[in-house]
Amino acid sequence: MMLFSAVCFLLLETEKYGRVRAVFDGRPWKNMKGLMEEPDNATTVESKIKMCPFTGQEAHGTCPICHSIVSYDGYYRVSTLMQCFTNSDSKHAQGDPPILHSVAGDSILEHRLAMQASESDNKPRLGRIQLDTLIKYRGNFLFATISPSCKGCYVKAWCWTVGYRMVWQSTILGFNTMLCSYLFGEDVNVFDLKSTLLCLSMFFSVSTVCMLLSLLATAITFVREHPFMLEAAGTPKFLARDMGVLEKLILRMADPCAKFGVNPTKVYWKWLWSIKKS
């Protein structure tokens, strides 16, 4: 299984399959120019802020990362820990608890954009504002949480930064536990260390494959569900084709939030409140 994951990692670095990841870097969902860019004219701006690219609903809020105008359901949010316990039906009781997001393991997600903002000479004040915003846009590689942003930036960060790096971590752990089982398994006689390490290695190997397939299926589903992704320059044509038996796997493994019109914000403790209502 680790060999399968390693092959997938190598394929994603090739020119053909690497375009699946590269198409997200251009952020084709942007319906507004960035903070450092000047809009063409007021008419263009007015025509773009009416509809959310992820839901087709009227747009109200602005993504702090790509500055797209999106609707409430096209935005990924966070909440306080107490809100997660109060009422899962409330829109304000959804999202990643900040206590998990910032306690440990968090890191900046958009280093390239942060560097561009810091190097801005034409608009130093706006550049500093954008730099501070990008520094606060972080992902947690232990608890799999991401700072608030639009749905497109969330899917990009999850599939190709946070989730992708967590898959790498799982792969490394699986390989190390397997290696340690042969190096030190015979020297410990208190308990069966070798079998324990092999079980851990199998756990991390299976987790790696399942999570990697989920990330790829989520990215493919997001591209297919949103026409602007298929129409973007550099999008691989094979993503729009029928993949035969793989279609069932993609449907099964993809995150439901990748579909058009689905809110990407997670709902915590939903099972607890469903028991309470029953």
C-alpha positions as a Python dict, from the first residue, in 0.01 Angstrom:
ca = {
    (1, 'M'): (0, 0, 0),
    (2, 'M'): (287, 235, 69),
    (3, 'L'): (420, 152, -277),
    (4, 'F'): (83, 248, -428),
    (5, 'S'): (91, 581, -241),
    (6, 'A'): (449, 647, -352),
    (7, 'V'): (352, 586, -716),
    (8, 'C'): (61, 830, -683),
    (9, 'F'): (291, 1094, -533),
    (10, 'L'): (532, 1052, -824),
    (11, 'L'): (255, 1070, -1084),
    (12, 'L'): (126, 1394, -934),
    (13, 'E'): (471, 1544, -989),
    (14, 'T'): (469, 1464, -1362),
    (15, 'E'): (360, 1717, -1622),
    (16, 'K'): (42, 1534, -1722),
    (17, 'Y'): (-109, 1453, -1383),
    (18, 'G'): (47, 1749, -1205),
    (19, 'R'): (-193, 1975, -1393),
    (20, 'V'): (-474, 1843, -1173),
    (21, 'R'): (-310, 2030, -887),
    (22, 'A'): (-182, 2322, -1094),
    (23, 'V'): (-531, 2422, -1211),
    (24, 'F'): (-619, 2514, -851),
    (25, 'D'): (-321, 2750, -827),
    (26, 'G'): (-478, 2985, -1081),
    (27, 'R'): (-801, 3010, -875),
    (28, 'P'): (-1040, 3013, -1176),
    (29, 'W'): (-1332, 3085, -941),
    (30, 'K'): (-1217, 3444, -877),
    (31, 'N'): (-1490, 3693, -967),
    (32, 'M'): (-1305, 3998, -834),
    (33, 'K'): (-953, 4126, -875),
    (34, 'G'): (-716, 4107, -582),
    (35, 'L'): (-648, 4378, -328),
    (36, 'M'): (-329, 4476, -509),
    (37, 'E'): (-502, 4501, -847),
    (38, 'E'): (-718, 4780, -983),
    (39, 'P'): (-1064, 4684, -1118),
    (40, 'D'): (-1123, 4757, -1484),
    (41, 'N'): (-1434, 4964, -1424),
    (42, 'A'): (-1728, 4991, -1187),
    (43, 'T'): (-1962, 4818, -1431),
    (44, 'T'): (-1749, 4505, -1438),
    (45, 'V'): (-1735, 4489, -1060),
    (46, 'E'): (-2108, 4540, -1024),
    (47, 'S'): (-2183, 4259, -1266),
    (48, 'K'): (-1956, 4014, -1086),
    (49, 'I'): (-2076, 4054, -731),
    (50, 'K'): (-2431, 3934, -795),
    (51, 'M'): (-2380, 3556, -808),
    (52, 'C'): (-2164, 3323, -602),
    (53, 'P'): (-1950, 3093, -822),
    (54, 'F'): (-2001, 2800, -585),
    (55, 'T'): (-2375, 2813, -519),
    (56, 'G'): (-2535, 3035, -781),
    (57, 'Q'): (-2689, 3238, -497),
    (58, 'E'): (-2663, 3611, -443),
    (59, 'A'): (-2316, 3695, -315),
    (60, 'H'): (-2263, 3898, 1),
    (61, 'G'): (-1923, 3832, 161),
    (62, 'T'): (-1561, 3856, 46),
    (63, 'C'): (-1295, 3587, 72),
    (64, 'P'): (-990, 3730, 254),
    (65, 'I'): (-750, 3526, 39),
    (66, 'C'): (-868, 3553, -324),
    (67, 'H'): (-1118, 3841, -268),
    (68, 'S'): (-1397, 3658, -449),
    (69, 'I'): (-1751, 3768, -364),
    (70, 'V'): (-1939, 3461, -237),
    (71, 'S'): (-2265, 3369, -66),
    (72, 'Y'): (-2305, 3238, 289),
    (73, 'D'): (-2309, 2877, 169),
    (74, 'G'): (-1999, 2936, -42),
    (75, 'Y'): (-1787, 3026, 259),
    (76, 'Y'): (-1594, 2798, 495),
    (77, 'R'): (-1631, 2914, 855),
    (78, 'V'): (-1505, 2840, 1207),
    (79, 'S'): (-1684, 2860, 1541),
    (80, 'T'): (-1607, 2862, 1911),
    (81, 'L'): (-1585, 2535, 2099),
    (82, 'M'): (-1897, 2617, 2304),
    (83, 'Q'): (-2098, 2680, 1987),
    (84, 'C'): (-2014, 2328, 1874),
    (85, 'F'): (-2192, 2194, 2184),
    (86, 'T'): (-2495, 2424, 2181),
    (87, 'N'): (-2707, 2359, 1873),
    (88, 'S'): (-2595, 2182, 1556),
    (89, 'D'): (-2890, 2318, 1361),
    (90, 'S'): (-2778, 2677, 1398),
    (91, 'K'): (-2565, 2815, 1117),
    (92, 'H'): (-2346, 2978, 1378),
    (93, 'A'): (-2276, 2644, 1550),
    (94, 'Q'): (-2068, 2504, 1267),
    (95, 'G'): (-1703, 2503, 1176),
    (96, 'D'): (-1365, 2409, 1318),
    (97, 'P'): (-1315, 2513, 1683),
    (98, 'P'): (-1030, 2769, 1702),
    (99, 'I'): (-891, 2592, 2008),
    (100, 'L'): (-805, 2294, 1786),
    (101, 'H'): (-691, 2515, 1500),
    (102, 'S'): (-427, 2712, 1689),
    (103, 'V'): (-320, 2491, 1979),
    (104, 'A'): (-32, 2319, 1791),
    (105, 'G'): (72, 2207, 1445),
    (106, 'D'): (-51, 2513, 1251),
    (107, 'S'): (140, 2670, 964),
    (108, 'I'): (101, 2939, 697),
    (109, 'L'): (-69, 2803, 384),
    (110, 'E'): (-1, 3068, 118),
    (111, 'H'): (370, 3143, 141),
    (112, 'R'): (392, 3250, -224),
    (113, 'L'): (112, 3507, -194),
    (114, 'A'): (259, 3633, 134),
    (115, 'M'): (595, 3690, -33),
    (116, 'Q'): (431, 3878, -319),
    (117, 'A'): (247, 4101, -74),
    (118, 'S'): (566, 4174, 121),
    (119, 'E'): (751, 4269, -198),
    (120, 'S'): (487, 4519, -313),
    (121, 'D'): (636, 4864, -375),
    (122, 'N'): (343, 5039, -545),
    (123, 'K'): (98, 4998, -256),
    (124, 'P'): (297, 4935, 63),
    (125, 'R'): (1, 4988, 299),
    (126, 'L'): (-228, 4753, 112),
    (127, 'G'): (62, 4511, 82),
    (128, 'R'): (107, 4510, 460),
    (129, 'I'): (-265, 4454, 515),
    (130, 'Q'): (-265, 4165, 272),
    (131, 'L'): (52, 4022, 429),
    (132, 'D'): (-106, 4022, 775),
    (133, 'T'): (-416, 3851, 635),
    (134, 'L'): (-213, 3581, 463),
    (135, 'I'): (-5, 3519, 775),
    (136, 'K'): (-326, 3455, 969),
    (137, 'Y'): (-449, 3215, 699),
    (138, 'R'): (-319, 2891, 847),
    (139, 'G'): (-376, 2519, 838),
    (140, 'N'): (-334, 2269, 1118),
    (141, 'F'): (-157, 1949, 1014),
    (142, 'L'): (-248, 1764, 1335),
    (143, 'F'): (-621, 1835, 1361),
    (144, 'A'): (-689, 1898, 989),
    (145, 'T'): (-837, 2247, 1033),
    (146, 'I'): (-817, 2547, 800),
    (147, 'S'): (-877, 2918, 853),
    (148, 'P'): (-1197, 3074, 710),
    (149, 'S'): (-1203, 3135, 335),
    (150, 'C'): (-1422, 3080, 34),
    (151, 'K'): (-1506, 2728, -79),
    (152, 'G'): (-1251, 2733, -362),
    (153, 'C'): (-961, 2835, -136),
    (154, 'Y'): (-1073, 2578, 120),
    (155, 'V'): (-1077, 2289, -132),
    (156, 'K'): (-740, 2401, -268),
    (157, 'A'): (-587, 2420, 80),
    (158, 'W'): (-737, 2089, 191),
    (159, 'C'): (-662, 1879, -117),
    (160, 'W'): (-317, 2012, -199),
    (161, 'T'): (-170, 2148, 126),
    (162, 'V'): (-320, 2034, 458),
    (163, 'G'): (-465, 1698, 357),
    (164, 'Y'): (-185, 1630, 110),
    (165, 'R'): (83, 1694, 371),
    (166, 'M'): (-100, 1480, 626),
    (167, 'V'): (-94, 1194, 375),
    (168, 'W'): (282, 1237, 349),
    (169, 'Q'): (307, 1225, 730),
    (170, 'S'): (105, 904, 740),
    (171, 'T'): (325, 751, 469),
    (172, 'I'): (642, 834, 660),
    (173, 'L'): (501, 694, 984),
    (174, 'G'): (396, 374, 810),
    (175, 'F'): (741, 326, 661),
    (176, 'N'): (922, 406, 988),
    (177, 'T'): (713, 165, 1195),
    (178, 'M'): (769, -112, 942),
    (179, 'L'): (1144, -44, 940),
    (180, 'C'): (1162, -36, 1320),
    (181, 'S'): (983, -371, 1342),
    (182, 'Y'): (1279, -534, 1167),
    (183, 'L'): (1551, -331, 1338),
    (184, 'F'): (1432, -348, 1699),
    (185, 'G'): (1149, -602, 1703),
    (186, 'E'): (1363, -895, 1809),
    (187, 'D'): (1545, -709, 2090),
    (188, 'V'): (1238, -644, 2308),
    (189, 'N'): (1107, -949, 2490),
    (190, 'V'): (863, -784, 2732),
    (191, 'F'): (587, -789, 2473),
    (192, 'D'): (556, -865, 2104),
    (193, 'L'): (700, -537, 1978),
    (194, 'K'): (745, -658, 1622),
    (195, 'S'): (380, -750, 1577),
    (196, 'T'): (271, -422, 1735),
    (197, 'L'): (490, -220, 1500),
    (198, 'L'): (368, -416, 1198),
    (199, 'C'): (7, -350, 1298),
    (200, 'L'): (83, 20, 1328),
    (201, 'S'): (252, 13, 991),
    (202, 'M'): (-53, -150, 833),
    (203, 'F'): (-282, 106, 998),
    (204, 'F'): (-86, 403, 863),
    (205, 'S'): (-54, 239, 521),
    (206, 'V'): (-429, 184, 488),
    (207, 'S'): (-498, 534, 620),
    (208, 'T'): (-260, 679, 363),
    (209, 'V'): (-431, 507, 70),
    (210, 'C'): (-784, 594, 185),
    (211, 'M'): (-701, 959, 250),
    (212, 'L'): (-508, 998, -74),
    (213, 'L'): (-796, 852, -275),
    (214, 'S'): (-1036, 1084, -93),
    (215, 'L'): (-828, 1392, -174),
    (216, 'L'): (-800, 1300, -542),
    (217, 'A'): (-1171, 1218, -566),
    (218, 'T'): (-1262, 1547, -396),
    (219, 'A'): (-1043, 1748, -634),
    (220, 'I'): (-1184, 1571, -941),
    (221, 'T'): (-1543, 1616, -822),
    (222, 'F'): (-1486, 1986, -756),
    (223, 'V'): (-1346, 2036, -1107),
    (224, 'R'): (-1636, 1849, -1266),
    (225, 'E'): (-1908, 2022, -1063),
    (226, 'H'): (-1791, 2375, -1142),
    (227, 'P'): (-1780, 2473, -1513),
    (228, 'F'): (-1523, 2748, -1460),
    (229, 'M'): (-1273, 2481, -1353),
    (230, 'L'): (-1322, 2278, -1671),
    (231, 'E'): (-1298, 2593, -1883),
    (232, 'A'): (-977, 2712, -1717),
    (233, 'A'): (-657, 2703, -1918),
    (234, 'G'): (-445, 2400, -1840),
    (235, 'T'): (-725, 2181, -1701),
    (236, 'P'): (-658, 1818, -1804),
    (237, 'K'): (-924, 1700, -2049),
    (238, 'F'): (-933, 1349, -1903),
    (239, 'L'): (-1101, 1485, -1587),
    (240, 'A'): (-1424, 1542, -1780),
    (241, 'R'): (-1427, 1194, -1934),
    (242, 'D'): (-1597, 886, -1798),
    (243, 'M'): (-1338, 684, -1606),
    (244, 'G'): (-1535, 360, -1609),
    (245, 'V'): (-1507, 155, -1291),
    (246, 'L'): (-1327, 441, -1118),
    (247, 'E'): (-1645, 650, -1127),
    (248, 'K'): (-1797, 454, -837),
    (249, 'L'): (-1477, 497, -639),
    (250, 'I'): (-1475, 873, -703),
    (251, 'L'): (-1840, 901, -603),
    (252, 'R'): (-1777, 703, -285),
    (253, 'M'): (-1453, 869, -172),
    (254, 'A'): (-1516, 1234, -263),
    (255, 'D'): (-1608, 1483, 8),
    (256, 'P'): (-1973, 1589, -44),
    (257, 'C'): (-1872, 1955, -6),
    (258, 'A'): (-1697, 1936, -345),
    (259, 'K'): (-2034, 1936, -521),
    (260, 'F'): (-2191, 2254, -651),
    (261, 'G'): (-2408, 2436, -397),
    (262, 'V'): (-2291, 2238, -92),
    (263, 'N'): (-2156, 2432, 204),
    (264, 'P'): (-1800, 2320, 288),
    (265, 'T'): (-1829, 2400, 660),
    (266, 'K'): (-1819, 2093, 882),
    (267, 'V'): (-2085, 2023, 1145),
    (268, 'Y'): (-1955, 1891, 1476),
    (269, 'W'): (-2144, 1685, 1733),
    (270, 'K'): (-2436, 1634, 1494),
    (271, 'W'): (-2473, 1275, 1614),
    (272, 'L'): (-2508, 1399, 1974),
    (273, 'W'): (-2794, 1636, 1895),
    (274, 'S'): (-2969, 1382, 1674),
    (275, 'I'): (-2979, 1145, 1975),
    (276, 'K'): (-3109, 1424, 2196),
    (277, 'K'): (-3393, 1505, 1955),
    (278, 'S'): (-3495, 1142, 1923),
}
